[in-house]
Amino acid sequence: MEKIYSRASGIFEGAVSGFCPGCMHSTICKIVTQVIDELNMTDHTCFIQGVGCCGLSITYLDMDTISAPHGRACAIASAFKRCAPETLVFTYQGDGDLASIGLAETISAANRGENFTVIFVNNGTYGMTGGQMAPTTLVGTKTTTSPYGRDPGEHGYPIHMCELLSQLSAPAYIARVTCADVPNVRKAKAAVKKAFEYQLAGKGFSFVEFVTNCPTNWGMSPLETLDYVRDTVLNEFPLGEFRAK
Ligand SMILES: Cc1ncc(C[n+]2csc(CCOP(=O)(O)OP(=O)(O)O)c2C)c(N)n1
């Protein structure tokens, strides 16, 4: 019988799901490990794990790992990559981690053109801690810390990381993708591959933002979240390649 599918080598055998049903994290972990397999780099990869739901990736990803304190993943990745330039290094971070407490580390690493890859999982909320407002929460969205909806006068506007980083000269690759449907999963995988190839070619900082969902904290069914991502969230966070030099 012909084998048509197998688990990527970077996923633990018998890994038990820690992510909520319908969460795109599982798909992102799958994409990332498949790409690493295709590049034959599983034994030469180190991922820097951010906090929150991203931290659950440690139960899936069977490769060298460093757990970063909240927001510090890009600083750790910078140091590790400089010490081990032959290693494929990526951070795996949520929006609270990367765009709030870790904003300075993210921008500074990007501005220095550090040669690693950021996988940014933007679900518009602080997922693991109970659905608090994140820097990427849409205007008007009710969260546990904005019960009347995000109000720009009080809370500011959603932060657009790809657009922000595109203002810098150094970053080599910047893209925003989603896993809300199959064609986009394919495009997302191509973007991750390109980002890792840029890193392996020594081109510098690469950044792939995934616009994702959070069925648990959005209070929607998984299918409803996919419609919401496509119909609403992508209007605020348009997909595409912002930089590919
Ligand atoms: C210094 C510090 N402050 C607060 C926390 C608590 N904390 C853990 S996860 C998290 C939110 C993470 O949100 P996000 O990065 O969006 O990840 P998600 O859970 O949505 O994937 C917070 C505030 C912490 N771990 N460290």
The ligand as a Gaussian input file, in Angstrom:
#p B3LYP/6-31G(d) Opt

LIG

1 1
 C        5.667000      39.096000      33.195000
 C        4.383000      38.324000      33.018000
 N        3.206000      38.956000      33.131000
 C        2.057000      38.285000      32.953000
 C        2.067000      36.947000      32.663000
 C        0.769000      36.206000      32.501000
 N        0.473000      35.825000      31.145000
 C        0.675000      34.563000      30.721000
 S        0.105000      34.327000      29.160000
 C       -0.392000      35.938000      29.044000
 C       -1.115000      36.465000      27.833000
 C       -0.546000      36.014000      26.572000
 O       -1.350000      36.461000      25.532000
 P       -0.969000      36.181000      24.035000
 O        0.473000      36.438000      23.842000
 O       -1.900000      36.927000      23.173000
 O       -1.132000      34.618000      23.897000
 P       -2.388000      33.655000      23.666000
 O       -2.628000      32.991000      24.982000
 O       -3.545000      34.440000      23.154000
 O       -1.897000      32.700000      22.640000
 C       -0.137000      36.633000      30.219000
 C       -0.488000      38.048000      30.456000
 C        3.322000      36.305000      32.550000
 N        3.423000      35.018000      32.220000
 N        4.471000      37.008000      32.724000

